């Protein structure tokens, strides 16, 4: 049976799609970021918000035009931004400053607005808070003007110069890495600042900051192999990404790190993942999960609905044989694996799916497995088939169906065709948006039995 396909008229020059509950009605809206070229000036940006009926038709549509205004934009219990003048509400009439304060964007000239994670909801009470890192401090300030925390934190700058049309100096401020998560499982999210071998935890409660604690990390998250003066082996291990979130379902922050392991070159590189369960006061013994292939990406997804996340990894063999075949076929095979938790340890890797990707394609990988498309409570796999069509494989808890249960022939043919998956109609069943960047052409695909 085919999808129910509903045409969607996007605004012009769309470069990104996101979703979130903009109007706090319990149903996500689709947000399209449009960027129009303005010669030597930064792109002029606008955000178009679209609400959908259960039939997939657009029921409400409005646009917040921010032009060349420097903004960090986020959807969190509303539609908000951090701007040069403070905290900003994005509305159909344009940006409106709701809290005046100094931010890292104060004094910044014309810029292209960016969507990023900069707002949180510490207590899930419907009031968004912004995390503002500036100078030597980090402040957490609500859109109601209430300051929840203010801590000292080391930041740095970056300087560069350009000489293509004369001298240009670039001066940037780089905030420390931060994460908001409930470290000790007390129901209040905390401020986490990782740096090197240590994690500084600022415990928060309803009144603000409660305590501060330094915790030893399972490994140095900031180290670069070339900086180690005591290195005796040719093997280099470089941290690619780090996650601080609840993986095992106990409500406390766990630690996951993805490492790139090589011997002086990317050729023949392999991967390693490190997991350490959180105890509420620190981290338990670390588990190192090695691979004979390069780990290109890591996802933490609850595949079976038991409240615990599986460790999903994407592997590529960077050996001589793979590279030789890729030169001939112009394709590379990516194998997806999953590991499930057993107690405080992940079990063996189980193959989930294989993806064949063109080597020279500029198109993003059409591969999404974090949403329930069929409505059975388990995440399903949405991907591109070999003929440029879209295919859905049903989730089985520990894997996906061997054959697709629904297809859309030719839906992903051509360059710059992308997919977005999420629930836009409020029925707990995800829809699929297929769209071409910088055009108005899009379709909303609905899975109906």
VEXKOL-499007 format. One record per residue (C-alpha): x, z, y. Coordinates in steps of 0.5 Angstrom, whole numbers, padded with zeros to 4 digits. Layout:
<dobas>
<doba east="X" up="Z" north="Y"/>
...
</dobas>
This chain:
<dobas>
<doba east="0000" up="0000" north="0000"/>
<doba east="0003" up="-0002" north="0007"/>
<doba east="0004" up="0003" north="0013"/>
<doba east="-0001" up="0003" north="0018"/>
<doba east="0003" up="0000" north="0024"/>
<doba east="0001" up="0002" north="0031"/>
<doba east="0004" up="-0002" north="0037"/>
<doba east="0007" up="0002" north="0042"/>
<doba east="0009" up="0000" north="0049"/>
<doba east="0015" up="0003" north="0051"/>
<doba east="0018" up="0003" north="0058"/>
<doba east="0024" up="-0002" north="0060"/>
<doba east="0031" up="-0001" north="0058"/>
<doba east="0030" up="0005" north="0053"/>
<doba east="0036" up="0008" north="0050"/>
<doba east="0034" up="0014" north="0047"/>
<doba east="0028" up="0017" north="0044"/>
<doba east="0027" up="0025" north="0043"/>
<doba east="0021" up="0029" north="0042"/>
<doba east="0018" up="0036" north="0044"/>
<doba east="0012" up="0040" north="0046"/>
<doba east="0013" up="0038" north="0053"/>
<doba east="0006" up="0041" north="0055"/>
<doba east="0006" up="0047" north="0050"/>
<doba east="0000" up="0045" north="0046"/>
<doba east="0003" up="0046" north="0040"/>
<doba east="0004" up="0038" north="0039"/>
<doba east="0010" up="0035" north="0040"/>
<doba east="0010" up="0029" north="0045"/>
<doba east="0015" up="0023" north="0045"/>
<doba east="0020" up="0022" north="0050"/>
<doba east="0023" up="0016" north="0052"/>
<doba east="0030" up="0016" north="0056"/>
<doba east="0030" up="0009" north="0060"/>
<doba east="0037" up="0008" north="0064"/>
<doba east="0037" up="0002" north="0069"/>
<doba east="0044" up="-0001" north="0071"/>
<doba east="0045" up="0000" north="0079"/>
<doba east="0052" up="-0004" north="0080"/>
<doba east="0057" up="0001" north="0081"/>
<doba east="0053" up="0006" north="0082"/>
<doba east="0051" up="0011" north="0076"/>
<doba east="0045" up="0008" north="0072"/>
<doba east="0038" up="0010" north="0075"/>
<doba east="0034" up="0015" north="0069"/>
<doba east="0027" up="0016" north="0068"/>
<doba east="0023" up="0020" north="0063"/>
<doba east="0017" up="0017" north="0060"/>
<doba east="0013" up="0022" north="0056"/>
<doba east="0007" up="0020" north="0051"/>
<doba east="0002" up="0024" north="0047"/>
<doba east="-0001" up="0021" north="0041"/>
<doba east="-0008" up="0021" north="0038"/>
<doba east="-0009" up="0022" north="0031"/>
<doba east="-0010" up="0015" north="0030"/>
<doba east="-0003" up="0014" north="0033"/>
<doba east="-0006" up="0011" north="0039"/>
<doba east="-0002" up="0013" north="0046"/>
<doba east="-0007" up="0018" north="0049"/>
<doba east="-0003" up="0021" north="0055"/>
<doba east="0003" up="0018" north="0059"/>
<doba east="0007" up="0020" north="0065"/>
<doba east="0014" up="0019" north="0068"/>
<doba east="0019" up="0023" north="0071"/>
<doba east="0023" up="0019" north="0075"/>
<doba east="0030" up="0022" north="0077"/>
<doba east="0034" up="0016" north="0079"/>
<doba east="0041" up="0018" north="0080"/>
<doba east="0040" up="0026" north="0080"/>
<doba east="0045" up="0030" north="0076"/>
<doba east="0041" up="0033" north="0071"/>
<doba east="0042" up="0036" north="0064"/>
<doba east="0035" up="0035" north="0061"/>
<doba east="0032" up="0039" north="0055"/>
<doba east="0025" up="0040" north="0052"/>
<doba east="0024" up="0048" north="0050"/>
<doba east="0017" up="0051" north="0051"/>
<doba east="0016" up="0046" north="0057"/>
<doba east="0020" up="0040" north="0060"/>
<doba east="0026" up="0043" north="0064"/>
<doba east="0033" up="0041" north="0067"/>
<doba east="0039" up="0044" north="0070"/>
<doba east="0041" up="0041" north="0076"/>
<doba east="0045" up="0042" north="0082"/>
<doba east="0040" up="0047" north="0086"/>
<doba east="0038" up="0051" north="0080"/>
<doba east="0033" up="0050" north="0074"/>
<doba east="0028" up="0044" north="0075"/>
<doba east="0021" up="0043" north="0072"/>
<doba east="0021" up="0035" north="0070"/>
<doba east="0013" up="0033" north="0072"/>
<doba east="0010" up="0027" north="0073"/>
<doba east="0011" up="0028" north="0081"/>
<doba east="0018" up="0028" north="0080"/>
<doba east="0023" up="0034" north="0079"/>
<doba east="0021" up="0041" north="0082"/>
<doba east="0026" up="0046" north="0083"/>
<doba east="0023" up="0053" north="0080"/>
<doba east="0029" up="0057" north="0080"/>
<doba east="0035" up="0057" north="0086"/>
<doba east="0042" up="0058" north="0083"/>
<doba east="0049" up="0056" north="0083"/>
<doba east="0050" up="0051" north="0077"/>
<doba east="0056" up="0047" north="0074"/>
<doba east="0053" up="0041" north="0077"/>
<doba east="0053" up="0044" north="0084"/>
<doba east="0057" up="0039" north="0089"/>
<doba east="0057" up="0034" north="0084"/>
<doba east="0055" up="0027" north="0087"/>
<doba east="0050" up="0021" north="0084"/>
<doba east="0051" up="0022" north="0076"/>
<doba east="0047" up="0019" north="0070"/>
<doba east="0042" up="0025" north="0067"/>
<doba east="0044" up="0027" north="0060"/>
<doba east="0039" up="0030" north="0055"/>
<doba east="0042" up="0036" north="0051"/>
<doba east="0041" up="0043" north="0048"/>
<doba east="0042" up="0047" north="0054"/>
<doba east="0035" up="0051" north="0054"/>
<doba east="0033" up="0056" north="0049"/>
<doba east="0027" up="0061" north="0048"/>
<doba east="0030" up="0068" north="0046"/>
<doba east="0024" up="0071" north="0043"/>
<doba east="0019" up="0065" north="0042"/>
<doba east="0015" up="0068" north="0047"/>
<doba east="0014" up="0061" north="0051"/>
<doba east="0019" up="0062" north="0056"/>
<doba east="0025" up="0058" north="0056"/>
<doba east="0032" up="0061" north="0058"/>
<doba east="0038" up="0056" north="0061"/>
<doba east="0045" up="0058" north="0058"/>
<doba east="0049" up="0057" north="0065"/>
<doba east="0057" up="0057" north="0064"/>
<doba east="0060" up="0056" north="0070"/>
<doba east="0067" up="0059" north="0072"/>
<doba east="0069" up="0065" north="0068"/>
<doba east="0062" up="0067" north="0067"/>
<doba east="0056" up="0065" north="0062"/>
<doba east="0049" up="0067" north="0065"/>
<doba east="0042" up="0066" north="0061"/>
<doba east="0037" up="0066" north="0066"/>
<doba east="0029" up="0064" north="0065"/>
<doba east="0025" up="0059" north="0068"/>
<doba east="0021" up="0065" north="0071"/>
<doba east="0028" up="0067" north="0075"/>
<doba east="0029" up="0073" north="0070"/>
<doba east="0037" up="0074" north="0068"/>
<doba east="0037" up="0076" north="0061"/>
<doba east="0045" up="0076" north="0060"/>
<doba east="0051" up="0075" north="0064"/>
<doba east="0058" up="0075" north="0061"/>
<doba east="0065" up="0074" north="0062"/>
<doba east="0068" up="0067" north="0058"/>
<doba east="0074" up="0063" north="0059"/>
<doba east="0073" up="0056" north="0061"/>
<doba east="0077" up="0050" north="0063"/>
<doba east="0078" up="0044" north="0067"/>
<doba east="0080" up="0037" north="0065"/>
<doba east="0084" up="0032" north="0070"/>
<doba east="0085" up="0025" north="0070"/>
<doba east="0086" up="0019" north="0074"/>
<doba east="0084" up="0011" north="0074"/>
<doba east="0088" up="0006" north="0078"/>
<doba east="0083" up="0000" north="0076"/>
<doba east="0081" up="-0001" north="0084"/>
<doba east="0086" up="0004" north="0087"/>
<doba east="0086" up="0011" north="0086"/>
<doba east="0081" up="0015" north="0083"/>
<doba east="0081" up="0022" north="0081"/>
<doba east="0077" up="0025" north="0076"/>
<doba east="0076" up="0033" north="0076"/>
<doba east="0071" up="0036" north="0070"/>
<doba east="0069" up="0043" north="0068"/>
<doba east="0069" up="0044" north="0061"/>
<doba east="0065" up="0050" north="0059"/>
<doba east="0067" up="0055" north="0053"/>
<doba east="0063" up="0053" north="0046"/>
<doba east="0057" up="0057" north="0045"/>
<doba east="0051" up="0058" north="0040"/>
<doba east="0045" up="0062" north="0041"/>
<doba east="0043" up="0065" north="0034"/>
<doba east="0040" up="0071" north="0031"/>
<doba east="0047" up="0074" north="0028"/>
<doba east="0044" up="0081" north="0025"/>
<doba east="0037" up="0079" north="0024"/>
<doba east="0034" up="0084" north="0028"/>
<doba east="0029" up="0079" north="0031"/>
<doba east="0033" up="0077" north="0038"/>
<doba east="0037" up="0071" north="0038"/>
<doba east="0044" up="0073" north="0040"/>
<doba east="0050" up="0069" north="0044"/>
<doba east="0056" up="0067" north="0040"/>
<doba east="0062" up="0065" north="0043"/>
<doba east="0067" up="0062" north="0038"/>
<doba east="0074" up="0061" north="0040"/>
<doba east="0080" up="0060" north="0035"/>
<doba east="0080" up="0066" north="0029"/>
<doba east="0075" up="0070" north="0033"/>
<doba east="0067" up="0070" north="0034"/>
<doba east="0065" up="0074" north="0040"/>
<doba east="0058" up="0076" north="0039"/>
<doba east="0054" up="0079" north="0045"/>
<doba east="0048" up="0082" north="0042"/>
<doba east="0041" up="0081" north="0046"/>
<doba east="0035" up="0085" north="0046"/>
<doba east="0028" up="0085" north="0051"/>
<doba east="0032" up="0089" north="0056"/>
<doba east="0038" up="0084" north="0056"/>
<doba east="0045" up="0085" north="0053"/>
<doba east="0046" up="0091" north="0048"/>
<doba east="0053" up="0091" north="0045"/>
<doba east="0059" up="0086" north="0045"/>
<doba east="0063" up="0085" north="0038"/>
<doba east="0069" up="0081" north="0036"/>
<doba east="0069" up="0078" north="0029"/>
<doba east="0074" up="0075" north="0025"/>
<doba east="0072" up="0068" north="0023"/>
<doba east="0073" up="0065" north="0016"/>
<doba east="0078" up="0060" north="0019"/>
<doba east="0081" up="0058" north="0026"/>
<doba east="0076" up="0053" north="0029"/>
<doba east="0080" up="0051" north="0034"/>
<doba east="0087" up="0050" north="0031"/>
<doba east="0090" up="0043" north="0031"/>
<doba east="0095" up="0041" north="0025"/>
<doba east="0100" up="0039" north="0030"/>
<doba east="0100" up="0045" north="0033"/>
<doba east="0102" up="0050" north="0027"/>
<doba east="0109" up="0052" north="0028"/>
<doba east="0109" up="0054" north="0021"/>
<doba east="0107" up="0048" north="0017"/>
<doba east="0111" up="0047" north="0011"/>
<doba east="0106" up="0042" north="0008"/>
<doba east="0105" up="0035" north="0009"/>
<doba east="0097" up="0036" north="0008"/>
<doba east="0093" up="0037" north="0015"/>
<doba east="0087" up="0040" north="0015"/>
<doba east="0083" up="0039" north="0022"/>
<doba east="0076" up="0042" north="0023"/>
<doba east="0071" up="0037" north="0025"/>
<doba east="0065" up="0041" north="0026"/>
<doba east="0062" up="0048" north="0025"/>
<doba east="0055" up="0051" north="0024"/>
<doba east="0053" up="0058" north="0026"/>
<doba east="0046" up="0058" north="0023"/>
<doba east="0042" up="0062" north="0018"/>
<doba east="0043" up="0058" north="0011"/>
<doba east="0041" up="0062" north="0006"/>
<doba east="0034" up="0065" north="0009"/>
<doba east="0036" up="0072" north="0010"/>
<doba east="0035" up="0071" north="0018"/>
<doba east="0042" up="0072" north="0019"/>
<doba east="0048" up="0068" north="0022"/>
<doba east="0052" up="0064" north="0017"/>
<doba east="0058" up="0060" north="0017"/>
<doba east="0059" up="0053" north="0015"/>
<doba east="0065" up="0048" north="0017"/>
<doba east="0067" up="0041" north="0016"/>
<doba east="0074" up="0039" north="0015"/>
<doba east="0078" up="0033" north="0015"/>
<doba east="0084" up="0033" north="0010"/>
<doba east="0090" up="0028" north="0010"/>
<doba east="0097" up="0027" north="0009"/>
<doba east="0099" up="0024" north="0016"/>
<doba east="0094" up="0018" north="0016"/>
<doba east="0087" up="0017" north="0015"/>
<doba east="0088" up="0013" north="0009"/>
<doba east="0086" up="0017" north="0003"/>
<doba east="0083" up="0022" north="0007"/>
<doba east="0079" up="0027" north="0003"/>
<doba east="0074" up="0032" north="0005"/>
<doba east="0073" up="0040" north="0005"/>
<doba east="0067" up="0044" north="0007"/>
<doba east="0068" up="0052" north="0008"/>
<doba east="0062" up="0057" north="0007"/>
<doba east="0061" up="0064" north="0009"/>
<doba east="0055" up="0068" north="0008"/>
<doba east="0053" up="0072" north="0014"/>
<doba east="0052" up="0080" north="0013"/>
<doba east="0050" up="0082" north="0020"/>
<doba east="0056" up="0085" north="0022"/>
<doba east="0061" up="0080" north="0020"/>
<doba east="0062" up="0074" north="0014"/>
<doba east="0063" up="0075" north="0007"/>
<doba east="0068" up="0072" north="0003"/>
<doba east="0069" up="0064" north="0004"/>
<doba east="0067" up="0059" north="-0001"/>
<doba east="0072" up="0052" north="0000"/>
<doba east="0068" up="0046" north="-0003"/>
<doba east="0073" up="0041" north="-0004"/>
<doba east="0072" up="0033" north="-0005"/>
<doba east="0076" up="0027" north="-0008"/>
<doba east="0073" up="0023" north="-0002"/>
<doba east="0072" up="0023" north="0005"/>
<doba east="0066" up="0027" north="0008"/>
<doba east="0064" up="0023" north="0014"/>
<doba east="0058" up="0028" north="0015"/>
<doba east="0055" up="0034" north="0013"/>
<doba east="0047" up="0036" north="0014"/>
<doba east="0044" up="0043" north="0013"/>
<doba east="0037" up="0041" north="0010"/>
<doba east="0032" up="0045" north="0006"/>
<doba east="0030" up="0040" north="0001"/>
<doba east="0026" up="0044" north="-0004"/>
<doba east="0022" up="0048" north="0001"/>
<doba east="0025" up="0055" north="-0001"/>
<doba east="0027" up="0057" north="0006"/>
<doba east="0034" up="0056" north="0004"/>
<doba east="0038" up="0050" north="0006"/>
<doba east="0042" up="0045" north="0002"/>
<doba east="0049" up="0043" north="0004"/>
<doba east="0048" up="0035" north="0004"/>
<doba east="0055" up="0031" north="0005"/>
<doba east="0056" up="0024" north="0006"/>
<doba east="0062" up="0021" north="0002"/>
<doba east="0066" up="0015" north="0003"/>
<doba east="0072" up="0013" north="-0002"/>
<doba east="0078" up="0011" north="0003"/>
<doba east="0083" up="0009" north="-0002"/>
<doba east="0086" up="0002" north="-0003"/>
<doba east="0080" up="-0001" north="-0008"/>
<doba east="0074" up="0001" north="-0003"/>
<doba east="0078" up="-0002" north="0003"/>
<doba east="0080" up="-0008" north="-0001"/>
<doba east="0072" up="-0009" north="-0003"/>
<doba east="0070" up="-0008" north="0004"/>
<doba east="0074" up="-0013" north="0007"/>
<doba east="0071" up="-0018" north="0002"/>
<doba east="0064" up="-0016" north="0002"/>
<doba east="0064" up="-0013" north="0010"/>
<doba east="0060" up="-0007" north="0007"/>
<doba east="0062" up="0000" north="0005"/>
<doba east="0058" up="0004" north="0000"/>
<doba east="0056" up="0011" north="0003"/>
<doba east="0054" up="0016" north="-0003"/>
<doba east="0050" up="0022" north="-0001"/>
<doba east="0051" up="0029" north="-0005"/>
<doba east="0047" up="0036" north="-0005"/>
<doba east="0049" up="0043" north="-0007"/>
<doba east="0044" up="0048" north="-0007"/>
<doba east="0045" up="0056" north="-0006"/>
<doba east="0046" up="0060" north="-0012"/>
<doba east="0046" up="0067" north="-0010"/>
<doba east="0052" up="0067" north="-0005"/>
<doba east="0055" up="0061" north="-0007"/>
<doba east="0054" up="0053" north="-0007"/>
<doba east="0053" up="0050" north="-0014"/>
<doba east="0056" up="0043" north="-0016"/>
<doba east="0054" up="0037" north="-0012"/>
<doba east="0049" up="0033" north="-0015"/>
<doba east="0048" up="0025" north="-0013"/>
<doba east="0042" up="0024" north="-0008"/>
<doba east="0042" up="0017" north="-0006"/>
<doba east="0047" up="0011" north="-0004"/>
<doba east="0047" up="0007" north="0002"/>
<doba east="0051" up="0001" north="0003"/>
<doba east="0053" up="0000" north="0011"/>
<doba east="0055" up="-0007" north="0014"/>
<doba east="0063" up="-0005" north="0016"/>
<doba east="0062" up="-0009" north="0023"/>
<doba east="0055" up="-0007" north="0025"/>
<doba east="0054" up="-0004" north="0032"/>
<doba east="0047" up="-0001" north="0029"/>
<doba east="0046" up="0006" north="0028"/>
<doba east="0045" up="0008" north="0021"/>
<doba east="0038" up="0008" north="0019"/>
<doba east="0038" up="0014" north="0015"/>
<doba east="0033" up="0020" north="0016"/>
<doba east="0031" up="0026" north="0011"/>
<doba east="0029" up="0032" north="0015"/>
<doba east="0022" up="0031" north="0016"/>
<doba east="0016" up="0030" north="0011"/>
<doba east="0013" up="0023" north="0011"/>
<doba east="0008" up="0024" north="0005"/>
<doba east="0005" up="0031" north="0007"/>
<doba east="0007" up="0034" north="0001"/>
<doba east="0011" up="0040" north="0004"/>
<doba east="0018" up="0037" north="0002"/>
<doba east="0022" up="0032" north="0007"/>
<doba east="0023" up="0025" north="0005"/>
<doba east="0028" up="0020" north="0005"/>
<doba east="0027" up="0014" north="0011"/>
<doba east="0032" up="0009" north="0010"/>
<doba east="0034" up="0001" north="0011"/>
<doba east="0034" up="-0003" north="0005"/>
<doba east="0039" up="-0009" north="0003"/>
<doba east="0034" up="-0014" north="0006"/>
<doba east="0033" up="-0011" north="0013"/>
<doba east="0027" up="-0007" north="0011"/>
<doba east="0025" up="0000" north="0012"/>
<doba east="0024" up="0004" north="0005"/>
<doba east="0021" up="0011" north="0004"/>
<doba east="0023" up="0015" north="-0002"/>
<doba east="0019" up="0021" north="-0004"/>
<doba east="0022" up="0028" north="-0004"/>
<doba east="0023" up="0032" north="-0010"/>
<doba east="0026" up="0038" north="-0008"/>
<doba east="0033" up="0037" north="-0011"/>
<doba east="0033" up="0029" north="-0010"/>
<doba east="0029" up="0023" north="-0008"/>
<doba east="0025" up="0018" north="-0012"/>
<doba east="0029" up="0013" north="-0016"/>
<doba east="0024" up="0007" north="-0012"/>
<doba east="0021" up="0007" north="-0005"/>
<doba east="0014" up="0009" north="-0005"/>
<doba east="0013" up="0005" north="0001"/>
<doba east="0016" up="-0001" north="0005"/>
<doba east="0016" up="-0005" north="0011"/>
<doba east="0019" up="-0011" north="0010"/>
<doba east="0024" up="-0014" north="0015"/>
<doba east="0022" up="-0008" north="0020"/>
<doba east="0030" up="-0007" north="0021"/>
<doba east="0032" up="-0014" north="0022"/>
<doba east="0037" up="-0015" north="0027"/>
<doba east="0042" up="-0011" north="0032"/>
<doba east="0040" up="-0005" north="0036"/>
<doba east="0034" up="-0003" north="0031"/>
<doba east="0033" up="0004" north="0030"/>
<doba east="0028" up="0009" north="0027"/>
<doba east="0026" up="0016" north="0030"/>
<doba east="0022" up="0020" north="0025"/>
<doba east="0018" up="0026" north="0027"/>
<doba east="0010" up="0029" north="0027"/>
<doba east="0007" up="0026" north="0034"/>
<doba east="0000" up="0027" north="0032"/>
<doba east="0000" up="0035" north="0030"/>
<doba east="-0002" up="0034" north="0022"/>
<doba east="0004" up="0036" north="0019"/>
<doba east="0006" up="0029" north="0017"/>
<doba east="0011" up="0025" north="0020"/>
<doba east="0011" up="0019" north="0023"/>
<doba east="0016" up="0013" north="0024"/>
<doba east="0018" up="0010" north="0030"/>
<doba east="0022" up="0003" north="0030"/>
<doba east="0024" up="0001" north="0036"/>
<doba east="0030" up="-0004" north="0039"/>
<doba east="0034" up="-0001" north="0044"/>
<doba east="0033" up="-0004" north="0052"/>
<doba east="0027" up="-0007" north="0050"/>
<doba east="0019" up="-0005" north="0050"/>
<doba east="0018" up="-0007" north="0043"/>
<doba east="0016" up="-0001" north="0038"/>
<doba east="0012" up="0001" north="0032"/>
<doba east="0009" up="0007" north="0030"/>
<doba east="0009" up="0007" north="0022"/>
<doba east="0004" up="0012" north="0019"/>
<doba east="0004" up="0014" north="0012"/>
<doba east="-0003" up="0014" north="0009"/>
<doba east="-0005" up="0015" north="0002"/>
</dobas>
